[in-house]
Amino acid sequence: MINREDMLELTRRMTPARSSVGQIAGAYLDEEGYVDGTFNKNFLRLSASERSKNLGLAKEILISRTNDQLKEYRIPEGAGRPGGVWQLLDGILESGLKNDALLDIFYELLGERHNPGYPYACFFFHGRYDVPVKGTDGEWLEGSEEVYEYMICMLSPLSGEYEPGSPEFGFLYPAFKNRWGDREYVNLFESRPEREHRELRNWLLNRG
């Protein structure tokens, strides 16, 4: 189960002036799943309006309805095998989104599995959050317990030329559990749980 307070804690460090996000990368895919363009940028070098717009998209995933739109899943044992999607995603995470070759492989694999019939964007956000110490009375203390390194991935239909709309699918990895990062879990987002992206969920959860 996801603790909503954990998600809200992450969003408090996702403002244009004070953001834990340091890198953003993405691809634009056509209605058949072919990559139409990519980008990879230092997030802090974006204009204030661009930072605000992109953080708003990432936060839509975190502030969605927990345990309904955003659900926690255990990553299957053996999912990190050589050549698997989780070996790829771990490499993307550990590179801080700075390995374009790994990102390009992911976009191609995504396009093979997701052809919704309309152009869409796939964005990645990478961040490092200094998790502050919380006292037994619930008050924040000086210092941090750990650095939570994470990435958010979102898929959004394009509402204009290279303009993503609200996310339809995405994930937070590793899951932020009990205020710690746990690589055994991922939080998957579905904007409309009744119309889930089963092909993507099964791919990520190694369900055939």
NUTOR-782426 format. One record per residue: x, y, z of N, C-alpha, C, O in turn; residue in one letter. Coordinates in steps of 0.2 Angstrom, whole numbers, plus 5000, padded with zeros to 4 digits. Example, Ala and Ser with C-alpha at 12.3 -4.5 7.8 and 13.67 -1.06 7.14 Angstrom:
2
(tiro (5066,4972,5039),(5062,4978,5039),(5066,4984,5039),(5071,4983,5042),'a')
(tiro (5064,4989,5035),(5068,4995,5036),(5064,5000,5039),(5067,5006,5040),'s')
END
This chain:
208
(tiro (5004,4994,5000),(5000,5000,5000),(5004,5006,5000),(5010,5006,5003),'m')
(tiro (5002,5011,4996),(5006,5018,4996),(5003,5022,5002),(4997,5023,5002),'i')
(tiro (5008,5025,5005),(5006,5030,5010),(5005,5037,5007),(5011,5040,5004),'n')
(tiro (5000,5040,5006),(4999,5046,5003),(5003,5052,5005),(5006,5056,5002),'r')
(tiro (5005,5052,5012),(5009,5057,5015),(5016,5056,5012),(5020,5062,5011),'e')
(tiro (5018,5050,5010),(5025,5050,5007),(5025,5053,5000),(5030,5056,4998),'d')
(tiro (5020,5052,4996),(5019,5056,4989),(5019,5063,4990),(5022,5067,4986),'m')
(tiro (5015,5066,4995),(5015,5073,4996),(5021,5076,4998),(5023,5081,4997),'l')
(tiro (5025,5072,5002),(5032,5074,5004),(5036,5075,4998),(5040,5080,4998),'e')
(tiro (5036,5071,4993),(5040,5071,4987),(5038,5078,4983),(5042,5081,4981),'l')
(tiro (5032,5079,4983),(5029,5085,4979),(5031,5091,4982),(5032,5096,4979),'t')
(tiro (5033,5092,4988),(5035,5098,4992),(5042,5100,4989),(5043,5106,4990),'r')
(tiro (5046,5096,4987),(5052,5097,4984),(5052,5097,4976),(5057,5096,4973),'r')
(tiro (5046,5099,4973),(5045,5099,4966),(5042,5106,4964),(5036,5106,4962),'m')
(tiro (5045,5111,4966),(5043,5118,4964),(5048,5121,4960),(5054,5119,4960),'t')
(tiro (5046,5126,4955),(5052,5129,4951),(5058,5132,4955),(5063,5131,4952),'p')
(tiro (5056,5134,4961),(5062,5137,4965),(5066,5132,4969),(5071,5134,4970),'a')
(tiro (5063,5127,4970),(5066,5122,4975),(5064,5115,4972),(5059,5112,4975),'r')
(tiro (5068,5112,4968),(5066,5106,4965),(5071,5101,4966),(5077,5102,4965),'s')
(tiro (5069,5095,4967),(5074,5089,4968),(5075,5086,4961),(5080,5082,4961),'s')
(tiro (5071,5088,4956),(5072,5085,4949),(5078,5089,4946),(5079,5095,4946),'v')
(tiro (5083,5085,4943),(5089,5088,4940),(5090,5087,4933),(5094,5090,4930),'g')
(tiro (5086,5082,4930),(5087,5080,4923),(5080,5078,4920),(5076,5075,4924),'q')
(tiro (5079,5080,4914),(5073,5078,4911),(5075,5076,4904),(5079,5079,4900),'i')
(tiro (5072,5070,4902),(5073,5067,4895),(5066,5065,4892),(5062,5063,4896),'a')
(tiro (5066,5064,4886),(5060,5062,4883),(5060,5060,4876),(5065,5062,4872),'g')
(tiro (5055,5057,4873),(5054,5056,4866),(5047,5057,4864),(5042,5057,4868),'a')
(tiro (5046,5059,4858),(5039,5060,4855),(5039,5054,4850),(5043,5053,4845),'y')
(tiro (5033,5051,4850),(5032,5045,4846),(5025,5046,4842),(5021,5049,4844),'l')
(tiro (5025,5044,4836),(5019,5045,4832),(5014,5039,4833),(5015,5035,4838),'d')
(tiro (5008,5040,4830),(5003,5035,4831),(5004,5028,4830),(5001,5024,4833),'e')
(tiro (5010,5026,4827),(5012,5019,4826),(5017,5017,4830),(5020,5012,4830),'e')
(tiro (5020,5022,4835),(5025,5020,4840),(5032,5021,4837),(5037,5019,4841),'g')
(tiro (5033,5025,4832),(5039,5027,4829),(5042,5033,4832),(5038,5038,4833),'y')
(tiro (5048,5033,4835),(5051,5039,4838),(5052,5045,4833),(5054,5044,4827),'v')
(tiro (5049,5051,4834),(5049,5056,4830),(5054,5062,4832),(5054,5067,4829),'d')
(tiro (5057,5061,4838),(5061,5066,4841),(5063,5064,4848),(5058,5062,4851),'g')
(tiro (5069,5066,4850),(5070,5065,4857),(5074,5072,4860),(5076,5076,4856),'t')
(tiro (5074,5072,4867),(5078,5078,4870),(5081,5075,4876),(5078,5070,4879),'f')
(tiro (5086,5079,4879),(5089,5077,4886),(5092,5083,4888),(5096,5086,4885),'n')
(tiro (5089,5086,4894),(5091,5092,4896),(5092,5093,4904),(5089,5089,4908),'k')
(tiro (5097,5097,4906),(5098,5099,4913),(5091,5102,4915),(5090,5108,4912),'n')
(tiro (5088,5100,4920),(5081,5103,4922),(5082,5110,4924),(5078,5114,4923),'f')
(tiro (5087,5111,4928),(5088,5118,4931),(5090,5123,4926),(5089,5129,4928),'l')
(tiro (5091,5121,4920),(5093,5126,4915),(5087,5128,4910),(5087,5132,4906),'r')
(tiro (5081,5125,4912),(5075,5127,4908),(5073,5133,4911),(5074,5135,4917),'l')
(tiro (5069,5137,4907),(5066,5143,4910),(5061,5141,4916),(5059,5136,4916),'s')
(tiro (5059,5146,4920),(5055,5145,4925),(5048,5143,4923),(5045,5138,4926),'a')
(tiro (5046,5145,4917),(5039,5143,4915),(5039,5136,4913),(5035,5132,4914),'s')
(tiro (5045,5134,4909),(5046,5127,4907),(5046,5122,4913),(5043,5117,4913),'e')
(tiro (5050,5124,4918),(5051,5120,4924),(5044,5119,4928),(5042,5114,4930),'r')
(tiro (5040,5124,4928),(5034,5124,4931),(5029,5119,4927),(5025,5115,4930),'s')
(tiro (5029,5120,4921),(5025,5116,4917),(5026,5109,4917),(5022,5104,4918),'k')
(tiro (5033,5107,4917),(5035,5100,4917),(5034,5097,4924),(5032,5091,4925),'n')
(tiro (5035,5101,4929),(5034,5098,4936),(5027,5097,4937),(5025,5092,4941),'l')
(tiro (5023,5101,4934),(5015,5100,4935),(5013,5093,4932),(5009,5090,4935),'g')
(tiro (5017,5091,4926),(5015,5085,4923),(5017,5079,4928),(5014,5074,4929),'l')
(tiro (5024,5080,4931),(5026,5074,4935),(5022,5074,4941),(5021,5068,4944),'a')
(tiro (5020,5079,4944),(5016,5079,4950),(5009,5076,4949),(5006,5074,4954),'k')
(tiro (5007,5077,4943),(5000,5073,4942),(5000,5066,4944),(4995,5063,4946),'e')
(tiro (5006,5063,4943),(5007,5056,4945),(5007,5055,4952),(5004,5050,4955),'i')
(tiro (5011,5059,4955),(5012,5058,4963),(5006,5060,4967),(5004,5057,4972),'l')
(tiro (5002,5065,4964),(4996,5067,4968),(4990,5064,4966),(4984,5066,4968),'i')
(tiro (4990,5059,4962),(4984,5055,4959),(4981,5051,4965),(4984,5051,4971),'s')
(tiro (4976,5048,4964),(4972,5044,4970),(4977,5038,4971),(4977,5034,4967),'r')
(tiro (4980,5038,4977),(4984,5033,4979),(4980,5027,4980),(4974,5027,4983),'t')
(tiro (4983,5021,4978),(4980,5014,4979),(4974,5014,4975),(4970,5009,4976),'n')
(tiro (4973,5018,4970),(4968,5018,4965),(4971,5019,4958),(4972,5015,4954),'d')
(tiro (4973,5026,4957),(4976,5027,4951),(4984,5026,4951),(4987,5024,4946),'q')
(tiro (4986,5027,4957),(4993,5025,4958),(4994,5019,4963),(4992,5020,4969),'l')
(tiro (4997,5014,4961),(4997,5007,4965),(5004,5005,4965),(5008,5006,4961),'k')
(tiro (5005,5001,4971),(5012,4998,4972),(5012,4991,4969),(5007,4987,4971),'e')
(tiro (5017,4989,4966),(5018,4983,4964),(5025,4980,4965),(5030,4984,4965),'y')
(tiro (5026,4974,4967),(5032,4971,4968),(5035,4969,4962),(5032,4966,4958),'r')
(tiro (5041,4971,4960),(5045,4969,4954),(5046,4961,4955),(5050,4959,4960),'i')
(tiro (5045,4957,4950),(5046,4950,4950),(5053,4948,4951),(5057,4951,4948),'p')
(tiro (5054,4943,4955),(5061,4940,4955),(5064,4938,4948),(5060,4935,4945),'e')
(tiro (5070,4940,4947),(5072,4938,4941),(5071,4943,4935),(5073,4942,4929),'g')
(tiro (5067,4948,4937),(5065,4954,4932),(5071,4958,4930),(5071,4961,4924),'a')
(tiro (5077,4958,4934),(5083,4961,4932),(5088,4957,4928),(5094,4959,4928),'g')
(tiro (5085,4952,4925),(5090,4948,4921),(5093,4952,4915),(5090,4956,4913),'r')
(tiro (5099,4949,4913),(5102,4953,4907),(5097,4953,4901),(5094,4948,4899),'p')
(tiro (5097,4959,4899),(5093,4960,4893),(5086,4962,4894),(5082,4963,4890),'g')
(tiro (5084,4961,4901),(5077,4963,4903),(5076,4970,4904),(5080,4974,4904),'g')
(tiro (5069,4972,4904),(5067,4979,4905),(5070,4982,4911),(5071,4988,4911),'v')
(tiro (5070,4978,4917),(5073,4981,4923),(5080,4982,4923),(5082,4987,4927),'w')
(tiro (5084,4978,4920),(5091,4980,4919),(5092,4986,4915),(5096,4990,4917),'q')
(tiro (5088,4987,4910),(5088,4993,4906),(5086,4999,4911),(5089,5005,4911),'l')
(tiro (5080,4999,4914),(5078,5004,4918),(5083,5006,4924),(5084,5012,4926),'l')
(tiro (5086,5001,4927),(5091,5002,4932),(5097,5006,4929),(5100,5010,4933),'d')
(tiro (5099,5004,4923),(5104,5008,4920),(5103,5015,4919),(5107,5019,4920),'g')
(tiro (5096,5016,4917),(5094,5023,4915),(5094,5027,4922),(5096,5033,4922),'i')
(tiro (5092,5024,4927),(5091,5027,4934),(5098,5029,4936),(5100,5035,4938),'l')
(tiro (5103,5024,4936),(5110,5025,4938),(5114,5030,4934),(5119,5033,4937),'e')
(tiro (5112,5031,4928),(5115,5036,4924),(5113,5043,4925),(5115,5048,4922),'s')
(tiro (5107,5043,4929),(5104,5050,4930),(5101,5053,4924),(5101,5059,4923),'g')
(tiro (5099,5048,4919),(5096,5050,4913),(5101,5052,4908),(5099,5055,4902),'l')
(tiro (5107,5051,4909),(5113,5054,4905),(5115,5049,4900),(5120,5051,4896),'k')
(tiro (5113,5043,4899),(5115,5038,4894),(5109,5038,4889),(5104,5035,4890),'n')
(tiro (5110,5042,4884),(5105,5042,4878),(5104,5036,4875),(5099,5034,4872),'d')
(tiro (5110,5031,4874),(5109,5025,4871),(5104,5021,4875),(5100,5017,4871),'a')
(tiro (5104,5021,4881),(5099,5017,4885),(5092,5019,4884),(5087,5016,4883),'l')
(tiro (5092,5026,4884),(5085,5029,4884),(5082,5027,4877),(5076,5026,4876),'l')
(tiro (5086,5028,4871),(5084,5026,4865),(5081,5019,4864),(5076,5018,4861),'d')
(tiro (5085,5014,4868),(5083,5007,4868),(5076,5007,4871),(5071,5003,4868),'i')
(tiro (5075,5010,4876),(5068,5010,4880),(5063,5013,4875),(5057,5010,4875),'f')
(tiro (5064,5019,4872),(5059,5022,4868),(5057,5017,4862),(5051,5016,4860),'y')
(tiro (5062,5013,4859),(5060,5009,4854),(5056,5003,4857),(5051,5001,4853),'e')
(tiro (5058,5000,4862),(5054,4995,4865),(5047,4997,4867),(5042,4993,4866),'l')
(tiro (5047,5003,4870),(5040,5006,4871),(5036,5006,4865),(5030,5004,4865),'l')
(tiro (5039,5009,4860),(5035,5010,4853),(5032,5003,4850),(5027,5003,4847),'g')
(tiro (5036,4998,4852),(5034,4991,4849),(5028,4989,4853),(5024,4985,4850),'e')
(tiro (5027,4991,4859),(5022,4989,4863),(5016,4993,4864),(5010,4991,4866),'r')
(tiro (5017,5000,4863),(5012,5005,4864),(5010,5009,4857),(5014,5013,4856),'h')
(tiro (5005,5007,4854),(5003,5011,4848),(4996,5013,4849),(4991,5009,4846),'n')
(tiro (4994,5018,4852),(4987,5020,4854),(4983,5023,4848),(4977,5024,4849),'p')
(tiro (4987,5024,4842),(4983,5027,4837),(4983,5035,4837),(4980,5038,4833),'g')
(tiro (4987,5038,4841),(4988,5045,4841),(4995,5046,4844),(4998,5042,4847),'y')
(tiro (4998,5052,4842),(5005,5054,4844),(5005,5055,4852),(5000,5057,4855),'p')
(tiro (5011,5053,4855),(5011,5053,4862),(5018,5055,4864),(5023,5054,4860),'y')
(tiro (5019,5057,4870),(5026,5058,4873),(5028,5054,4878),(5023,5051,4882),'a')
(tiro (5034,5052,4879),(5036,5048,4885),(5042,5053,4888),(5047,5054,4885),'c')
(tiro (5041,5055,4894),(5045,5059,4898),(5048,5056,4904),(5044,5052,4907),'f')
(tiro (5054,5057,4905),(5058,5054,4911),(5060,5060,4915),(5063,5065,4912),'f')
(tiro (5059,5060,4922),(5062,5065,4926),(5066,5061,4931),(5064,5056,4934),'f')
(tiro (5072,5064,4932),(5077,5061,4937),(5078,5066,4943),(5079,5072,4942),'h')
(tiro (5078,5063,4949),(5079,5068,4955),(5083,5064,4960),(5083,5058,4961),'g')
(tiro (5085,5068,4965),(5088,5066,4971),(5085,5070,4977),(5086,5076,4977),'r')
(tiro (5082,5067,4981),(5079,5070,4987),(5082,5068,4994),(5082,5062,4996),'y')
(tiro (5085,5073,4997),(5088,5072,5004),(5082,5071,5009),(5078,5076,5010),'d')
(tiro (5081,5065,5011),(5075,5064,5015),(5077,5066,5022),(5081,5064,5025),'v')
(tiro (5073,5071,5025),(5075,5074,5031),(5073,5069,5037),(5068,5065,5036),'p')
(tiro (5076,5070,5042),(5075,5066,5048),(5069,5069,5052),(5067,5075,5052),'v')
(tiro (5065,5064,5054),(5058,5065,5057),(5059,5063,5064),(5060,5057,5065),'k')
(tiro (5058,5067,5069),(5058,5065,5076),(5052,5061,5078),(5047,5060,5074),'g')
(tiro (5052,5058,5084),(5047,5054,5086),(5040,5057,5087),(5035,5055,5087),'t')
(tiro (5041,5064,5088),(5035,5068,5089),(5032,5071,5082),(5028,5075,5082),'d')
(tiro (5035,5068,5076),(5033,5070,5070),(5036,5077,5067),(5035,5079,5062),'g')
(tiro (5040,5080,5071),(5043,5086,5069),(5050,5085,5065),(5053,5080,5066),'e')
(tiro (5051,5089,5060),(5057,5089,5056),(5063,5091,5060),(5063,5096,5064),'w')
(tiro (5069,5087,5059),(5075,5088,5062),(5080,5090,5057),(5079,5090,5051),'l')
(tiro (5086,5093,5060),(5091,5095,5055),(5094,5088,5052),(5094,5083,5055),'e')
(tiro (5097,5089,5046),(5101,5083,5043),(5096,5079,5039),(5090,5080,5038),'g')
(tiro (5099,5074,5036),(5095,5069,5031),(5096,5062,5033),(5102,5061,5035),'s')
(tiro (5091,5058,5032),(5092,5051,5033),(5096,5047,5028),(5100,5043,5028),'e')
(tiro (5094,5049,5021),(5097,5046,5015),(5095,5050,5010),(5091,5055,5010),'e')
(tiro (5098,5049,5004),(5097,5052,4998),(5093,5047,4994),(5095,5042,4992),'v')
(tiro (5086,5049,4992),(5082,5045,4988),(5083,5047,4981),(5081,5052,4979),'y')
(tiro (5086,5043,4977),(5087,5044,4970),(5081,5040,4966),(5080,5035,4967),'e')
(tiro (5078,5044,4962),(5072,5042,4959),(5071,5044,4952),(5074,5049,4949),'y')
(tiro (5066,5041,4948),(5064,5043,4942),(5057,5042,4941),(5054,5037,4943),'m')
(tiro (5054,5047,4938),(5047,5047,4936),(5046,5046,4928),(5049,5050,4925),'i')
(tiro (5042,5042,4926),(5041,5041,4919),(5034,5042,4917),(5029,5040,4921),'c')
(tiro (5032,5046,4912),(5025,5047,4911),(5024,5047,4903),(5028,5048,4899),'m')
(tiro (5018,5044,4901),(5016,5044,4894),(5010,5048,4894),(5005,5048,4898),'l')
(tiro (5010,5053,4889),(5005,5058,4888),(5003,5059,4881),(5008,5059,4877),'s')
(tiro (4997,5059,4879),(4995,5061,4872),(4997,5068,4871),(4997,5072,4875),'p')
(tiro (4999,5069,4864),(5001,5076,4862),(4995,5080,4861),(4990,5078,4857),'l')
(tiro (4994,5086,4865),(4989,5091,4864),(4990,5096,4858),(4986,5099,4856),'s')
(tiro (4996,5096,4856),(4998,5101,4851),(5005,5098,4848),(5007,5093,4850),'g')
(tiro (5008,5102,4844),(5015,5100,4842),(5020,5100,4848),(5022,5105,4850),'e')
(tiro (5022,5094,4849),(5027,5093,4855),(5024,5096,4862),(5028,5098,4866),'y')
(tiro (5018,5096,4863),(5015,5098,4869),(5011,5092,4872),(5005,5091,4870),'e')
(tiro (5014,5089,4877),(5010,5084,4881),(5005,5086,4885),(5005,5091,4888),'p')
(tiro (4999,5082,4885),(4993,5083,4889),(4994,5080,4895),(5000,5078,4897),'g')
(tiro (4989,5079,4899),(4989,5075,4905),(4991,5068,4905),(4990,5065,4900),'s')
(tiro (4996,5066,4909),(4998,5059,4909),(4992,5054,4909),(4987,5054,4913),'p')
(tiro (4993,5048,4905),(4988,5043,4905),(4991,5037,4908),(4988,5033,4911),'e')
(tiro (4998,5036,4908),(5001,5030,4911),(5008,5033,4914),(5011,5038,4911),'f')
(tiro (5011,5030,4919),(5018,5031,4921),(5020,5027,4927),(5016,5023,4929),'g')
(tiro (5025,5029,4930),(5028,5025,4936),(5033,5030,4939),(5036,5034,4937),'f')
(tiro (5033,5028,4946),(5038,5031,4950),(5043,5025,4952),(5040,5020,4955),'l')
(tiro (5049,5025,4951),(5054,5020,4953),(5061,5023,4955),(5063,5028,4953),'y')
(tiro (5063,5020,4961),(5060,5015,4965),(5054,5018,4969),(5054,5024,4970),'p')
(tiro (5050,5013,4972),(5045,5016,4976),(5047,5019,4982),(5053,5017,4985),'a')
(tiro (5044,5024,4984),(5046,5028,4990),(5041,5025,4996),(5036,5027,4997),'f')
(tiro (5044,5020,5000),(5041,5016,5005),(5043,5018,5012),(5049,5018,5013),'k')
(tiro (5039,5020,5016),(5041,5022,5023),(5047,5027,5023),(5052,5027,5027),'n')
(tiro (5047,5032,5018),(5051,5037,5017),(5058,5034,5015),(5063,5037,5017),'r')
(tiro (5059,5029,5012),(5065,5026,5009),(5064,5023,5002),(5058,5022,5000),'w')
(tiro (5069,5023,4998),(5068,5020,4992),(5069,5013,4992),(5073,5010,4995),'g')
(tiro (5064,5009,4989),(5064,5002,4989),(5064,5000,4981),(5059,5000,4978),'d')
(tiro (5070,4997,4979),(5070,4995,4972),(5067,4988,4971),(5066,4986,4965),'r')
(tiro (5064,4985,4976),(5060,4979,4975),(5053,4981,4973),(5049,4976,4971),'e')
(tiro (5051,4987,4973),(5044,4989,4971),(5044,4995,4966),(5049,4999,4966),'y')
(tiro (5039,4996,4963),(5037,5001,4958),(5030,5004,4959),(5026,4999,4960),'v')
(tiro (5029,5010,4958),(5022,5013,4959),(5020,5014,4952),(5023,5018,4948),'n')
(tiro (5015,5011,4949),(5012,5012,4943),(5006,5016,4943),(5002,5016,4947),'l')
(tiro (5006,5021,4938),(5000,5026,4937),(4996,5024,4931),(4998,5023,4926),'f')
(tiro (4989,5024,4932),(4984,5024,4927),(4979,5029,4928),(4976,5030,4933),'e')
(tiro (4979,5034,4923),(4974,5039,4924),(4967,5037,4925),(4963,5040,4928),'s')
(tiro (4965,5032,4921),(4959,5028,4921),(4959,5021,4923),(4960,5017,4918),'r')
(tiro (4959,5019,4929),(4961,5012,4931),(4956,5007,4927),(4958,5001,4926),'p')
(tiro (4950,5010,4925),(4945,5005,4922),(4947,5004,4915),(4945,4999,4912),'e')
(tiro (4952,5008,4912),(4954,5007,4905),(4962,5006,4906),(4966,5010,4903),'r')
(tiro (4965,5001,4909),(4972,5001,4910),(4976,4999,4904),(4973,4996,4899),'e')
(tiro (4982,5001,4904),(4987,4999,4899),(4990,4992,4900),(4995,4992,4903),'h')
(tiro (4986,4987,4899),(4988,4981,4901),(4994,4978,4898),(4998,4975,4901),'r')
(tiro (4995,4980,4892),(5002,4978,4888),(5008,4981,4892),(5013,4978,4892),'e')
(tiro (5007,4987,4894),(5013,4991,4897),(5014,4988,4904),(5020,4987,4906),'l')
(tiro (5008,4987,4908),(5009,4984,4915),(5012,4977,4914),(5016,4976,4918),'r')
(tiro (5010,4973,4910),(5012,4966,4909),(5020,4966,4907),(5024,4962,4910),'n')
(tiro (5022,4971,4903),(5029,4971,4901),(5033,4973,4907),(5038,4970,4908),'w')
(tiro (5031,4978,4911),(5035,4980,4917),(5035,4975,4922),(5040,4975,4926),'l')
(tiro (5030,4971,4923),(5029,4967,4928),(5031,4959,4926),(5030,4955,4930),'l')
(tiro (5033,4959,4920),(5036,4952,4918),(5030,4947,4918),(5031,4942,4920),'n')
(tiro (5024,4949,4915),(5019,4945,4915),(5017,4942,4908),(5011,4941,4906),'r')
(tiro (5022,4941,4904),(5021,4938,4898),(5020,4943,4892),(5019,4941,4886),'g')
END
